[in-house]
Amino acid sequence: MPRFMMIVKASEDSEAGVLPTREMIAEMGQYNDRLVEAGAWLTGDGLRPTSDGARVAYSGGAPVVREGPFGPAKDQVAGFWVIRAESMDEALDWARRIPFREGEVEVRRLFEADDFPAQP
């Protein structure tokens, strides 16, 4: 069954390290439980702000490390789920059920080993 990543876009609050309320955490726990019960859950987690991260850039020479923060919050990732779903439509159905009141989630299919040419 195909795997999909549901990528949670960051907000000014998530980039500032503002944690969700107890109510939001409880709602998210219930949503995650439904994913598990349906056999769709593979993994998922929230990410700390980009100010706690670093990027490694490669351009023909030695890799260059740049410490965060990185650019506008809307261009960053605040968390993710990896789920199994029969189709993009089913993955989008799961994304529509996320108990967010605002924000944005990007849904992308992951490559599977059989997507690549066989190795001799």
Backbone as numpy.savetxt, mean C-alpha at the origin, in Angstrom:
# Nx Ny Nz CAx CAy CAz Cx Cy Cz
-4.38 -17.53 -8.29 -5.23 -16.36 -8.29 -4.33 -15.11 -8.29
-4.67 -14.11 -9.07 -3.84 -12.90 -9.14 -3.74 -12.19 -7.79
-2.62 -11.49 -7.63 -2.40 -10.67 -6.44 -2.47 -9.20 -6.86
-2.99 -8.39 -5.95 -3.11 -6.96 -6.18 -2.57 -6.22 -4.98
-1.95 -5.06 -5.24 -1.53 -4.19 -4.15 -2.48 -3.01 -4.12
-3.01 -2.74 -2.95 -3.81 -1.55 -2.72 -2.91 -0.58 -1.96
-2.52 0.48 -2.64 -1.53 1.43 -2.15 -2.25 2.66 -1.58
-2.04 2.91 -0.30 -2.68 4.04 0.36 -1.80 5.27 0.17
-2.36 6.28 -0.47 -1.63 7.53 -0.68 -1.53 8.28 0.65
-0.39 8.92 0.86 -0.16 9.68 2.09 -0.99 10.96 2.11
-1.12 11.52 3.28 -1.79 12.81 3.48 -0.84 13.69 4.30
-1.22 14.94 4.44 -0.42 15.83 5.29 -0.35 15.26 6.71
-1.47 14.70 7.20 -1.48 14.13 8.55 -0.55 12.92 8.66
-0.63 11.99 7.69 0.22 10.80 7.79 1.70 11.18 7.68
2.01 12.17 6.84 3.40 12.62 6.72 3.87 13.35 7.97
2.93 13.89 8.74 3.27 14.56 10.00 3.33 13.57 11.16
3.05 12.29 10.88 3.12 11.27 11.93 1.87 11.19 12.78
0.77 11.81 12.34 -0.50 11.75 13.08 -1.06 10.34 12.96
-1.30 9.70 14.10 -1.81 8.34 14.12 -3.33 8.33 14.02
-3.91 7.24 13.48 -5.37 7.15 13.41 -5.98 7.07 14.80
-7.26 7.46 14.89 -7.98 7.38 16.15 -8.25 5.92 16.50
-8.63 5.66 17.75 -9.00 4.30 18.16 -10.16 3.78 17.32
-11.11 4.65 17.02 -12.26 4.25 16.20 -11.81 3.82 14.80
-10.91 4.60 14.21 -10.41 4.26 12.87 -9.63 2.94 12.90
-8.85 2.73 13.94 -8.09 1.48 14.07 -9.04 0.30 14.20
-10.11 0.46 14.98 -11.10 -0.62 15.14 -11.79 -0.92 13.81
-12.18 0.12 13.07 -12.82 -0.08 11.76 -11.87 -0.79 10.79
-10.61 -0.40 10.82 -9.62 -1.03 9.94 -9.41 -2.48 10.34
-9.41 -2.77 11.62 -9.29 -4.15 12.09 -10.44 -5.01 11.59
-11.65 -4.46 11.63 -12.82 -5.20 11.13 -12.71 -5.44 9.63
-12.25 -4.43 8.89 -12.06 -4.59 7.44 -11.01 -5.68 7.17
-9.89 -5.63 7.89 -8.85 -6.64 7.71 -9.37 -8.04 8.04
-10.19 -8.14 9.09 -10.79 -9.43 9.44 -11.64 -9.97 8.29
-12.39 -9.09 7.62 -13.21 -9.53 6.48 -12.32 -10.02 5.33
-11.20 -9.35 5.10 -10.25 -9.82 4.08 -9.74 -11.22 4.42
-9.37 -11.43 5.69 -8.87 -12.73 6.14 -9.95 -13.80 5.98
-11.15 -13.51 6.44 -12.26 -14.47 6.36 -12.56 -14.87 4.92
-12.38 -13.94 3.98 -12.65 -14.21 2.57 -11.48 -14.91 1.88
-10.36 -15.06 2.59 -9.18 -15.68 1.99 -8.43 -14.75 1.05
-8.71 -13.46 1.12 -8.08 -12.49 0.22 -6.80 -11.89 0.81
-6.69 -11.84 2.13 -5.57 -11.19 2.81 -4.26 -11.93 2.57
-3.23 -11.20 2.15 -1.87 -11.74 2.11 -0.98 -10.97 3.09
-1.01 -9.66 3.02 -0.27 -8.83 3.96 -0.73 -7.40 3.84
-0.36 -6.58 4.77 -0.68 -5.17 4.73 -0.12 -4.48 5.95
0.14 -3.20 5.79 0.70 -2.45 6.91 0.72 -0.97 6.59
0.90 -0.18 7.63 1.09 1.25 7.48 2.58 1.55 7.49
2.93 2.66 6.87 4.33 3.07 6.82 4.52 4.34 7.64
5.67 4.43 8.26 6.01 5.66 8.97 6.22 6.77 7.94
6.20 8.04 8.37 6.38 9.15 7.44 7.72 9.06 6.69
7.76 9.71 5.53 9.00 9.66 4.75 10.16 10.35 5.46
9.87 11.18 6.46 10.95 11.80 7.23 11.75 10.75 8.00
11.17 9.56 8.21 11.86 8.46 8.87 12.52 7.52 7.86
12.45 7.84 6.58 12.95 6.93 5.55 14.14 7.47 4.79
14.54 6.71 3.81 15.64 7.10 2.92 15.38 6.49 1.55
15.98 7.07 0.54 15.92 6.55 -0.82 17.33 6.28 -1.30
17.45 5.24 -2.10 18.74 4.90 -2.70 18.57 5.05 -4.20
19.37 5.93 -4.83 19.29 6.19 -6.27 20.48 5.53 -6.97
20.20 4.94 -8.12 21.21 4.24 -8.91 21.29 4.92 -10.28
22.50 5.29 -10.69 22.65 5.96 -11.98 24.05 5.73 -12.53
24.43 4.47 -12.70 25.70 4.14 -13.32 26.92 4.20 -12.41
26.86 4.90 -11.33 27.98 4.97 -10.40 27.60 4.32 -9.08
28.23 4.80 -8.04 27.90 4.28 -6.72 26.50 4.72 -6.32
25.72 3.85 -5.68 24.39 4.24 -5.22 24.46 5.45 -4.29
23.49 6.34 -4.41 23.44 7.56 -3.60 22.23 7.47 -2.67
22.48 7.67 -1.37 21.41 7.63 -0.37 20.96 9.05 -0.06
19.64 9.24 -0.08 19.06 10.53 0.30 18.05 10.27 1.39
18.20 10.97 2.50 17.28 10.81 3.61 16.03 11.66 3.38
14.89 11.17 3.93 13.62 11.88 3.78 13.59 13.13 4.62
12.54 13.90 4.50 11.28 13.64 3.81 11.39 13.86 2.30
10.40 13.36 1.58 10.38 13.43 0.12 9.13 14.11 -0.39
9.27 15.21 -1.04 8.21 15.86 -1.81 6.85 15.95 -1.17
5.85 16.32 -1.98 4.49 16.51 -1.46 3.89 15.21 -0.94
3.09 15.32 0.12 2.46 14.14 0.72 1.65 13.36 -0.30
0.94 14.03 -1.19 0.08 13.34 -2.16 0.86 12.41 -3.08
2.18 12.60 -3.17 3.02 11.75 -4.03 3.67 10.61 -3.26
3.35 10.45 -1.98 3.99 9.45 -1.14 3.02 8.31 -0.82
3.55 7.24 -0.25 2.77 6.07 0.15 2.72 6.02 1.67
1.51 5.82 2.22 1.34 5.76 3.67 1.10 4.35 4.18
0.75 3.43 3.28 0.48 2.06 3.68 0.04 1.24 2.48
-0.25 -0.04 2.75 -0.60 -0.92 1.64 -1.26 -2.19 2.15
-1.95 -2.86 1.24 -2.41 -4.24 1.42 -1.97 -5.00 0.18
-1.66 -6.26 0.33 -1.52 -7.17 -0.81 -2.61 -8.22 -0.62
-3.46 -8.33 -1.63 -4.60 -9.25 -1.54 -4.62 -10.17 -2.76
-5.37 -11.26 -2.62 -5.68 -12.12 -3.76 -7.09 -11.80 -4.20
-7.28 -11.69 -5.51 -8.61 -11.43 -6.06 -8.66 -12.05 -7.45
-9.84 -12.48 -7.86 -10.00 -13.10 -9.18 -9.75 -12.14 -10.32
-9.99 -10.84 -10.09 -9.90 -9.86 -11.16 -9.68 -8.46 -10.58
-9.38 -7.52 -11.47 -9.27 -6.12 -11.05 -10.59 -5.64 -10.48
-11.70 -6.06 -11.07 -13.01 -5.67 -10.54 -13.19 -6.10 -9.10
-12.79 -7.34 -8.78 -12.91 -7.82 -7.40 -11.97 -7.04 -6.48
-10.75 -6.76 -6.94 -9.81 -5.97 -6.13 -10.37 -4.57 -5.87
-10.98 -3.97 -6.90 -11.59 -2.65 -6.72 -12.76 -2.70 -5.76
-13.50 -3.80 -5.79 -14.59 -3.97 -4.83 -14.06 -3.95 -3.40
-12.94 -4.65 -3.16 -12.32 -4.63 -1.83 -11.86 -3.21 -1.50
-11.28 -2.50 -2.47 -10.81 -1.14 -2.22 -11.97 -0.21 -1.86
-13.11 -0.40 -2.49 -14.29 0.44 -2.19 -14.78 0.23 -0.76
-14.48 -0.92 -0.18 -14.94 -1.23 1.19 -14.02 -0.71 2.28
-12.84 -0.20 1.92 -11.92 0.32 2.94 -12.65 1.44 3.69
-12.62 1.42 5.02 -13.41 2.39 5.79 -12.76 3.77 5.91
-12.25 4.30 4.81 -11.68 5.64 4.82 -12.79 6.68 4.64
-12.62 7.80 5.28 -13.55 8.92 5.11 -13.03 9.89 4.06
-11.73 9.88 3.84 -11.10 10.68 2.78 -9.76 10.05 2.44
-9.21 10.45 1.31 -7.92 9.92 0.89 -8.02 9.27 -0.48
-7.00 8.50 -0.80 -6.94 7.86 -2.11 -6.17 6.55 -1.99
-6.65 5.53 -2.71 -5.99 4.23 -2.76 -5.80 3.86 -4.22
-4.58 3.50 -4.58 -4.26 3.04 -5.93 -4.24 1.52 -5.92
-4.86 0.89 -6.91 -4.90 -0.57 -6.99 -4.11 -1.01 -8.21
-3.13 -1.90 -8.00 -2.28 -2.37 -9.09 -2.09 -3.88 -8.96
-2.12 -4.55 -10.10 -1.87 -5.99 -10.12 -0.37 -6.23 -10.04
0.02 -7.25 -9.28 1.42 -7.63 -9.16 1.77 -8.62 -10.27
3.01 -8.60 -10.69 3.49 -9.62 -11.62 3.58 -10.95 -10.89
3.31 -12.01 -11.61 3.48 -13.38 -11.11 4.63 -14.01 -11.88
5.22 -15.06 -11.34 6.36 -15.71 -11.99 6.03 -16.14 -13.42
4.80 -16.59 -13.65 4.46 -17.06 -15.00 4.18 -15.91 -15.98
4.25 -14.67 -15.53 4.16 -13.51 -16.44 5.44 -13.33 -17.24
6.55 -13.90 -16.76 7.85 -13.72 -17.39 8.19 -14.92 -18.27
9.01 -14.68 -19.29 9.40 -15.80 -20.16 10.15 -16.87 -19.36
9.94 -18.11 -19.77 10.63 -19.24 -19.10 12.13 -19.11 -19.33
12.87 -19.44 -18.30 14.34 -19.42 -18.39 14.83 -20.77 -18.90
15.81 -20.77 -19.79 16.33 -22.05 -20.30 17.04 -22.87 -19.25
